[in-house]
Amino acid sequence: EKDLICSNRFLNTLLIDYRGEAKKNNVHTDIFVEAGFKIEFMREIDIISILGNLLDNAMEAAEHCENGKVSVDLYMENGGSLAVCRIENNYAGELKRDGTVLLSTKEDSQLHGLGLNNVKRIVGEYSGYIQQENETGIYVTTVILPVQENT
């Protein structure tokens, strides 16, 4: 770890690895972690499942853009009782949906799309909330998790 993005060693390593991968794939990244961002109440495997899936999806979408970009903001809200993860990326093409459910645009969609379902399941286990929104060319995913003390 030669860079310091945040004080949580595990999260710092995850974000540094992600930034390196993005650079290899010519995707510009902006990563902001607010001082005092609390994620220690989560199991590391759950952090990887949530952030790993969301960051991988964002990078993959941004890779297909001329100027691929992903912004990651991790901060606290409501007096420090809510941990917020906001990921914004650009994308090219049209999104495929079945009603309100986003469908995979990957060639073999039968083998894809499970990551987001896992994210939603884990967020639910922490009594959290996930919101996905898009406007032409920009996709935003926000995860809000209540900070759980003494777990």
N, C-alpha and C positions, 0 to 999 in steps of 0.2 A: 504494500500500500504506500505509494509515494504521493498520492493525492488525498486530500481530505475534503469530502463533500459534506459529511455529517459526522456526529460523534458516535453514533451507533456503529460499531465495528462491522457487524454482519451486513447491515444495510449499506454502509459505505462500500464494502467490497462488491456487493451486488450492483450498485450504481456505477462503480468504476468499470467493472466488467462490461456492463451494458454500453457505457459510453465508448469503450474500446471497440466493441462489435459494431456500433453505429458508425464510427469513424471508418472502419474497414469497408463498410457498405455505402460509404458516401452519404450518410444521413447526418445532418447537423442536429446536435442535441443541446438543449438548454435544460439544466437540472438545478432546481432550487429546493433546498431542504431548510425549513425554518429552524433557527436555534430553538431547542426545546421540543422539537418534534418527537412525540412518544409513540413507539411501536413495540416496546419491550413486552407488552401484554400478550403479543401474538407469538405463536409457535413459529420457529424459523421456516419450517416446511410450508406453513400457510402464507408467510410473507413471500416465499419463492413462488408458490402457486399463483397468488394474486398478482404481484408485480411482474413476475416472469412472464406470465401469459399476456398481461396487458401490454407490457413493453415490447414483447416479441411481435404481437399483432400490430402495434403502432409502427414499429420499425419496418415490418414487412410491407405495410401499406405505403409508408413514406418512401421506401426504396423505388417504387414504381413512378415516383414523381421526379420531374426535372430538378427541382431543388427540394429534396426530401428533408423534412424537419419534424422533430419530436420535442415537445416541451413537457417536462415533468415538474410538478409542484407538489411538495409534501409539507403540510402545515397544520396547525391546530386551530380550532374554532370553538366557540361557545365556552370561553374561559378555560380552554385546555381540556375540555371533556370529550371533544370529538377530534379524531385524527382524519385528515382529509388527504386523499391522493387524487390529483387531477392530471390526466395525461391528454395532451392535445397533439394531433398529428395531421399532416395533410395526406390526401389520397387522390388517386386518379381513377376515372371511370365511374361507373354507377354501383351503388350498393344494392345487394339483393336481399329482399325481405319476404317473409311469409307472415303477413299481418304485422305484428310489432317485433317479431323475432328476426334478428339479423342472420342471414345465411352465409355460409362460407362461399367465397368466390374462387377458391383454389380448385385446380383441375379435378382432383379426386376428393370431392366434398364429403364422401362417406367416411374418410379417414380424418376429417378436420372438423372444427367447430366444438369439440369437446372441452377445450381449454376455457372458453367463456362460461360454459355451464358449470365447470368446477369453480371458477371465480365466483359466480353467483351463489353457489352452494356454500362456499367458505365464508363469504361476506354475510350470508344468512346465519351461519353458525355463530358469528360474533354479533348478531343482532344489528348488522349494518345495512347500508343502503347503497345501491349502485345505480347510476344514471348514465345513459348513453344518449348523445345528441349529435346531430350533424347538420351542417349547412354545406352548400356546394364546395367540395374540396377540403373541408375541415371536419375532423371527427374528434369529439371530446368524450372521454370517460371519466366520471367522478365517482370515487368510492369514499363513503363516509362511515367511519367505525367509531362507536362509543368506546372510550378508553376504559378498560376494565382494570380495576385496582386489585392487588393481592391475588393474582391468578397464576 
